[in-house]
Amino acid sequence: MDRNRFFFQHYGLNERDLERYLAAALSAGGDYADLYFEYLSSTSLMVDESMVKSASQGISAGCGVRVIAGERTGYAYTDDLSPERILHAAHTAALIASGPAKTPTVGFQEKPARSLYPVTLPSVDAEITAKVELVMRADSAARAYDRRIKEVRASYADELRHILVVASDGTFAEDSQPLARMNVSCIAKTDASSARGSSGGGGRVALDFFFGEKTPEYFANESARQAILQLDAREAPAGEMEVVLGPGWPGVLLHEAIGHGLEADFNRKQTSAFTGLIGKRVASEKCTVVDNGTMPWRRGSLNVDDEGQPTQNTMLIEKGILKGYLSDKLSARLMGVADTGNGRRESYEHIPMPRMTNTYMLAGEEDPQDIIHSVKRGVYAVNFGGGQVDITNGKFVFSASEAYLIEDGQITAPIKGATLIGNGPDVLTRVSMVGNDLKLDEGVGTCGKDGQAVPVGVGIPTIKIDRLTVGGTAKKDVGSFMQ
Amino acid sequence: MSTAQLETGNPKLATDLKDLAQDIVRRAMSGGATAAECVIREDDEFSTLVRLGQVETLKESGSKAVGVRVFYGKRAASTYSSDFSRAGIDRMLSSALELAKITSEDPYAGIPDPSQFGALPGDLDLYFPDVYSLPGTERISYARRTEKAALDYDPRIKNSEGGSFDAATGHKILANSHGFVGEYRRSYCSIAAVPIAQTESGAMQRDYWFSVARSLSRLESPEKVGTIAAQRTLRRLGARKVKTAHVPVVFDPMVANSILDHIFEGVNGDSVYRGASFLAGKLGQKIAGDSVNVIDDGTMPGGFGTSPFDGEGVPTRRTVVIENGVLKSYLLNSYSARKLGLQTTANASRGLAGTPGIGPGNYFLQPGTKTPQAIIAGIPEGLYVTEFLGHGVNLVTGDYSRGASGLWISGGELAYPVEEITVAGNLKEIFFNISEIGNDLEFRGAVACPTIRIDGLTVGGE
């Protein structure tokens, strides 16, 4: 145990204290207890009307205590890290159990840690003037892109989260998790119409990422391009048709249609449309889907999850066959399966649950151009606003922010925001072509579940779905797009 | 099982926090700020979830945090912290003063004019300590009874995501360098059930129902809530797809709320001054059908959107947003009001950090005279929407396309459940096409809408 020990240094904690708190948590019995210490510092900046109108910084710190007894969870937290308040929280959480006191495992064990985001200077500690430069450059670039760009908002946000997780099973895990992101949104206007565009990206990266790999100009140009393009967009068709998804962010389809339904808590409770489908075909054999928390610098990656378990690369669907679920400690124990390191939480105020990290489909063999050429009439969707799923009946929805008509194998006119709707357990069975161009998103995804938001990544190669419902408004096209 | 009692309602602490807020403002001013504003929040929460009769989670805690916004002339910045130690507060203040030096001069920046500050008198029926009055076992029993009523309602209810009981209280203090200081407390409690029904073929459907109130005494009975949850879930069983069609669409009150939300985003002063709203520049113009009247009222006693003052210390008020289809007012905070040359409507919403946003008070569509049944009875073929999925709304252009499920209307009656469909149109036309408004306005949150019928939408299916 020779790492930097943030909470030991800043709050005078030591291993004896931690053992004492865990003993208090198990004072009424219970099978398991853990403590989650969090210290989060963050910065955000926004430029609007070419002015830095808003700048803020903040710090929040606290400790959450969880006690598990059978299937029951007791939880309490405190934002005061004094021994009295942590003990009070531990005794409150302990009330879930009713039995003789248990003794936690003596002596913590720290597993060898990965280093997926080894930043030397966390962006949250970098010079604020450099961050101001980023948002101002984004503003200028977006305005310079086209004179029809009338409104620009550019924002930059970063944070550094220190966590320490200790548990009655001997778990001891510490991590420092940087996260940074830029966003640029634009409005383009002509006398006849107006349209919006937005772009952003980042990851668990240092500030230099935005001065090298992905510059403010890159995001600004992309945002402005989308807004200008949408000025001339036609109404989207309605009805079932062939849909081609472009590479990258359209992987949000996997997140909604598949990923949530494979989170182990829903399957333990048998409330997911995927319940009982392990070993069964849920996709065409061209589809292989993983959830991978171990990708360096990625927004959805973690060295350890919020229960102290190392993250991993988990096979969800292999050549169309459902292989496994995403689990946390509680689901793993109750279902008798391995913990995949997907126990995550928004903050110390929240109970962890199974969540995705970076979820994507592996590349296939087809040339993306051939995929488009194979479509007679359909929709090519390359950017999405977001999506939502009903876990129980499997229905999912997501909204395209940049999409085009495909006519006779050629991409033709851009179309206005169309909604795609389908059924999770069978949408991937209709995937007939998978491109060789796997791409991950730029690093802007945030997933919400039970009121808890966590950063995630998605990815996909170009794919063709033979039949999907598109919800547009075009009346004259309806007939020709019906099957 | 028992639960620890929370330390709530300590009047001494309240006074201390008010003093602390004023002290932080004074220290910001002596540190060189030309204006300053401090907000302190103190929150307690309790929640329990019972699933299939067994307690699944029990959560209980409290937290507090402080935020400060400082101005150097026309430059502003904000910081926040959960650390109330002297060192923590000092650090928050010095960071804010540093940060304000790097922001831009914005001629419209500032806190409201001193003449605008104030608070509504009285306690407005917002705080009832009885939300915590139940002993621990009773709280669990509320959750258990709510779930049980749903599970027992019909043998096809075979599973459940649980029954819950939640309670919370919040205490907010706001002080600024123009002499305003105010505080208020609010309480909240709710019960809910999320049953799952299954057909013989194994297809599952889930729905929910809930009751929410500021006082425990105003909560509906667990049995009533559980029963409605079961009924809402059962009516979805056996849902089918439909063919793409252009038919009248009836929105049940829970989903009709979303149409009001879109109007809110359209009249939100922040979107308006940026020209990012399809309603920008439409003051005094007809934007909706004659029967459409939309009100925002932050003063209603006991309301979920009620407070004595807004996020900038301006007393809340009643604002007519749309009258007989004509746009009468935007909803504004002081910044967007200055940008537009108007007066604030006391809709500032203040988080811990950043500049104040704009939020609703009690915001609603005035009810009509027809019952929901009568509205449905007038439709030969149509869609009754009970749930939306996804976020396909573009407020710049008004383009609207959302995933939906609900019940098909045939011969003036609810005939069978439908799902995996989309509802699409453009908001500019949708507001004009609100052809009927129900008499069933009921507040289950700050935003409330009766049943409405909208014509001219595309229902996308097979």
Interface residues (C-beta under 8 A of the other chain):
Chain A: S44 V47 D48 E49 S50 M51 V52 K53 S54 A55 S56 Q57 G58 I59 S60 A61 G62 E71 R72 T73 G74 Y75 A76 Y77 T78 D79 H88 A89 H91 T92 L95 I96 S98 I128 T129 V132 K150 E151 I187 K189 S193 S194 A195 R196 Q230 A236 A238 G239 E240 K269 Q270 T271 A273 E349 I351 G385 G386 G387 Q388 V389 D390 I391 T392 N393 K395 F396 V397 F398 S399 K416 G417 A418 T419 I421 G422 N423 T469 V470 G471 G472 T473 K475 V478 M482 Q483
Chain B: M1 S2 T3 A4 R51 Q54 V55 E56 T57 L58 K59 E60 S61 G62 S63 K64 A65 G67 A76 A77 S78 T79 Y80 S81 S82 D83 G88 R91 M92 S95 A96 L99 A100 I102 T103 S104 E105 D106 A109 G136 N159 E161 I196 A203 M204 Q205 R206 R236 A239 K241 K243 T244 H246 R274 G275 A276 L352 A353 G354 T355 E387 L389 G390 H391 G392 N394 V396 T397 D399 S401 R402 G403 S405 E419 E420 I421 T422 V423 A424 G425 N426 T458 G460 G461 E462
